[in-house]
Amino acid sequence: MGSTEDKIKGNWNQLKGKVKQKYADLTDDDLQYQEGKEDELIGRIQEKTGEAKEDIKKYIDNL
């Protein structure tokens, strides 16, 4: 598991607000997190924003 997944798993409630600020189109449903489904979460963000998966991961890693 990479650092993005670790970060999501450990601090998602804190990170969610920052992600929502950057990607204002996202809803709470888009940002629902279930343990073990980090890739699914990133996929939903990617689908809604059109951002590359690697860019989303890099953004989360840098929070």
N, C-alpha and C positions, 0 to 999 in steps of 0.2 A: 504494500500500500504506500502510495506516495504522500508527500507532505500536504498536498491539497486535501486529500481524503482525511488525513489526520486532523487537519485544521477544521474541516467541516464537522467531523465527528465530535471534536472536543469543544468547539465554541460556536456552533451554528446559530444559536439564538442571538449572540452578540454580533456575529458577522452579517446576519440577515438584514439588519437595518442599513448597513453600509452598502450591501449589494443592491438593496431596493433604491437607495439614493442614486447610485450610478445608473441603474437600469430601471427607470421610473415606470416602464410598461409592465413590469412584473407584478403579479398579484400574490396574495398570501398562499393561494393554492399552488401557484408556480413554484413557490419557495418552500413547500412542505418537504421536510427531510425525514427519511426513515433510515435507521442505521443499516449499513451495508448497501445502500442505494445511492451512493455519492455520484456515480456516473449518470444515473437517471436524472438526478437533480441538475447536474451540469448540462445534460442534454436538453432539459426543459428550458433552462436559461438560454442556451444556444438557439433553440428553436424560436423563442420569443424575441430575442435581440438581434439575431443574425451574426453575432460575434463568433469568431473561431473558438473552438474548444480550448485550445492552448492559451488564447488570450484571456479567457474566463478563468482558467486555472491559475495563470500568472497573476491576475488581479487578486484572486482570493489568497494566494500564497503571500502576497505583499501587504495584506491587511494586518 
